[in-house]
Amino acid sequence: MVEEIIEQNLKDEIPHFEDFLNGIGFKRTDGAVFGLLVLAKRPLTSEEIAKELNLSQPAVSSSLKTLNLYGAIDTRDMKEGRAKTHSIREDSLSIVSSVFRKREQENIERFRIVAERCLEQLKDQEPSRARKLRSIMATCQIAEAVMNFVIGLSGRSSDVAYPHVVKALPKALDFISGLPVPSAETQEALAQLKTHISTGLAGKLRTGLSRLAGEAK
């Protein structure tokens, strides 16, 4: 009798894992491999993954390398032979946190560097454009600080509480942006950050974390 690696009703859910990871910048094959390893009854070899998902060995190897880079999987040598087994780490919230931290920080840092480069090229000849670029740079710095704070909560908050903390963050920024601040640029940066989190980062985090934490929308 052939061993069942995953029940068919659970295997039918794998496309949802593909959709989620694809929505935050990964390949659909990464999502398929991630989903299979989450739902499988035991750790799997790359050959078993390829067979179960009907994928090529190079495609599976590429996805395993990516998931390992983001700290999503554990890879161990089998007691016999050269094969390795792969399994998903149990703390799924930390996995998603590491993904968002890397992806969002890289994007923010690249954008900040562009703004700095443009500002340097202006050489303060046009104050209006310089102010806009400095505002972008300030927004990036604040965004990174707030993002680190929010993502850091995943290591200290319960699975149920974390999405609610993220949802409440824009209200906290409303309060902060209403306080007296010495710089108009800082006020503008906070307002832009609040909008960014309300429409972007918070939505992504809330949707992704709620799904993995099993919280109904």
C-alpha positions as CSV (number, residue, x, y, z in Angstrom):
1,M,0.0,0.0,0.0
2,V,1.3,3.4,-1.0
3,E,1.8,5.8,1.9
4,E,-0.4,8.8,1.9
5,I,1.6,12.0,2.3
6,I,-1.3,14.4,2.5
7,E,-5.1,13.9,2.4
8,Q,-6.7,15.0,-0.8
9,N,-9.1,17.5,0.9
10,L,-6.0,19.3,2.3
11,K,-4.1,19.0,-0.9
12,D,-7.0,20.9,-2.6
13,E,-6.2,23.9,-0.3
14,I,-2.6,24.3,-1.6
15,P,-3.6,26.8,-4.3
16,H,-4.6,29.2,-1.5
17,F,-1.0,29.0,-0.2
18,E,0.2,29.7,-3.7
19,D,-2.1,32.8,-3.9
20,F,-0.9,34.1,-0.6
21,L,2.9,33.8,-1.2
22,N,2.5,35.0,-4.8
23,G,0.7,38.1,-3.4
24,I,3.7,39.1,-1.4
25,G,6.2,38.6,-4.2
26,F,7.0,34.9,-4.3
27,K,6.6,32.4,-7.2
28,R,3.6,30.2,-7.2
29,T,5.8,27.2,-7.0
30,D,7.2,28.6,-3.7
31,G,3.7,28.8,-2.4
32,A,2.9,25.2,-3.5
33,V,6.0,23.8,-1.9
34,F,5.3,25.9,1.3
35,G,1.7,24.7,1.4
36,L,2.6,21.0,0.9
37,L,5.2,21.1,3.7
38,V,2.7,22.8,6.0
39,L,0.0,20.2,5.4
40,A,2.0,17.1,4.9
41,K,2.0,14.4,7.5
42,R,5.8,14.3,7.8
43,P,8.9,15.9,6.5
44,L,9.5,15.3,2.8
45,T,12.4,14.9,0.4
46,S,12.7,17.0,-2.6
47,E,11.9,14.0,-4.8
48,E,8.6,13.4,-2.9
49,I,7.7,17.1,-3.2
50,A,8.3,17.0,-6.9
51,K,6.2,13.9,-7.4
52,E,3.3,15.1,-5.2
53,L,3.1,18.5,-6.9
54,N,4.0,17.3,-10.4
55,L,6.9,19.8,-10.5
56,S,10.4,19.4,-12.0
57,Q,13.3,18.7,-9.6
58,P,15.0,22.1,-10.5
59,A,11.8,24.0,-9.7
60,V,11.5,22.3,-6.3
61,S,15.2,22.9,-5.5
62,S,14.8,26.6,-6.4
63,S,11.7,26.9,-4.1
64,L,13.4,25.1,-1.2
65,K,16.4,27.4,-1.5
66,T,14.1,30.5,-1.4
67,L,12.1,29.2,1.5
68,N,15.3,28.4,3.4
69,L,16.6,31.9,2.7
70,Y,13.6,33.4,4.5
71,G,13.8,31.0,7.4
72,A,10.6,29.1,6.6
73,I,12.0,25.5,6.5
74,D,14.2,23.1,8.4
75,T,16.4,20.8,6.3
76,R,17.9,17.7,7.9
77,D,20.0,14.8,6.7
78,M,18.3,11.4,6.7
79,K,19.8,8.8,8.9
80,E,20.4,6.6,5.8
81,G,21.6,7.7,2.4
82,R,22.3,11.2,1.1
83,A,18.8,12.4,0.9
84,K,17.6,15.4,3.0
85,T,14.1,16.0,4.4
86,H,12.4,19.3,4.5
87,S,9.7,20.6,6.9
88,I,8.1,23.9,7.8
89,R,9.0,25.6,11.0
90,E,6.1,25.5,13.4
91,D,6.1,29.3,14.2
92,S,4.3,30.4,11.1
93,L,3.9,34.0,12.3
94,S,7.6,34.4,12.6
95,I,8.0,33.0,9.1
96,V,5.6,35.6,7.7
97,S,7.3,38.3,9.8
98,S,10.7,37.5,8.4
99,V,9.3,37.6,4.9
100,F,7.7,41.0,5.3
101,R,10.7,42.3,7.1
102,K,13.1,41.4,4.3
103,R,10.7,42.4,1.5
104,E,9.5,45.7,2.9
105,Q,12.8,46.8,4.3
106,E,14.5,46.1,1.0
107,N,11.9,48.2,-0.9
108,I,12.0,51.0,1.6
109,E,15.8,51.1,1.6
110,R,16.0,51.2,-2.2
111,F,13.4,54.0,-2.3
112,R,15.3,56.0,0.4
113,I,18.6,55.6,-1.5
114,V,16.9,56.9,-4.7
115,A,15.6,60.0,-2.9
116,E,19.0,60.6,-1.4
117,R,20.7,60.3,-4.7
118,C,18.2,62.7,-6.3
119,L,18.6,65.2,-3.5
120,E,22.4,65.1,-3.9
121,Q,22.0,65.8,-7.6
122,L,19.8,68.8,-7.0
123,K,22.5,70.4,-4.9
124,D,19.9,72.5,-3.0
125,Q,19.3,74.6,-6.2
126,E,15.5,74.1,-6.0
127,P,14.2,74.3,-2.4
128,S,10.7,73.0,-3.3
129,R,11.9,69.7,-4.8
130,A,14.5,69.3,-2.1
131,R,11.8,69.5,0.6
132,K,9.7,66.9,-1.2
133,L,12.7,64.5,-1.3
134,R,13.6,65.1,2.3
135,S,10.0,64.3,3.2
136,I,10.3,61.0,1.3
137,M,13.5,60.2,3.1
138,A,11.9,61.0,6.5
139,T,8.9,58.8,5.6
140,C,11.1,55.9,4.7
141,Q,13.0,56.2,8.0
142,I,9.8,56.3,10.1
143,A,8.2,53.5,8.1
144,E,11.1,51.2,8.8
145,A,11.0,52.0,12.5
146,V,7.3,51.4,12.7
147,M,7.5,48.3,10.6
148,N,10.2,46.9,12.9
149,F,8.0,47.6,15.9
150,V,4.9,45.9,14.4
151,I,6.8,42.9,13.1
152,G,8.6,42.5,16.4
153,L,5.3,42.1,18.2
154,S,4.9,38.7,16.5
155,G,7.6,37.3,18.8
156,R,5.7,38.5,21.9
157,S,2.0,38.5,21.1
158,S,-0.4,35.6,20.7
159,D,-1.6,34.5,17.3
160,V,-5.0,35.9,18.0
161,A,-3.9,39.3,19.4
162,Y,-1.3,40.1,16.7
163,P,-3.7,40.9,13.8
164,H,-5.7,43.2,16.1
165,V,-2.5,45.1,17.1
166,V,-1.7,45.6,13.4
167,K,-5.3,46.7,12.7
168,A,-5.1,49.3,15.5
169,L,-1.8,50.8,14.4
170,P,-3.3,53.4,12.0
171,K,-5.3,54.8,15.0
172,A,-2.1,55.1,17.0
173,L,-0.6,57.0,14.2
174,D,-3.6,59.3,14.1
175,F,-2.9,60.1,17.7
176,I,0.8,60.6,17.1
177,S,0.3,62.8,14.0
178,G,-2.1,65.0,16.1
179,L,0.6,65.9,18.6
180,P,2.6,69.1,18.3
181,V,5.8,68.5,16.4
182,P,8.6,71.0,15.5
183,S,8.7,70.2,11.8
184,A,6.1,70.5,9.1
185,E,8.0,67.8,7.2
186,T,7.7,65.4,10.1
187,Q,3.9,66.0,10.1
188,E,3.7,65.3,6.4
189,A,5.8,62.2,6.8
190,L,3.6,60.8,9.6
191,A,0.5,61.5,7.5
192,Q,2.0,59.7,4.5
193,L,3.1,56.8,6.7
194,K,-0.4,56.5,8.2
195,T,-1.9,56.2,4.7
196,H,0.7,53.7,3.6
197,I,0.1,51.4,6.5
198,S,-3.7,51.8,6.3
199,T,-3.8,50.9,2.6
200,G,-0.7,48.7,2.2
201,L,1.3,47.1,4.9
202,A,-1.4,46.7,7.5
203,G,-3.7,45.1,5.0
204,K,-1.1,42.7,3.8
205,L,-0.1,41.7,7.3
206,R,-3.6,41.4,8.6
207,T,-4.8,39.3,5.7
208,G,-1.7,37.0,5.7
209,L,-1.4,36.6,9.4
210,S,-5.1,36.1,10.0
211,R,-5.1,33.3,7.4
212,L,-2.1,31.5,8.8
213,A,-3.3,32.0,12.4
214,G,-6.7,30.5,11.5
215,E,-8.6,33.6,12.3
216,A,-11.8,34.1,10.3
217,K,-12.1,37.3,8.3
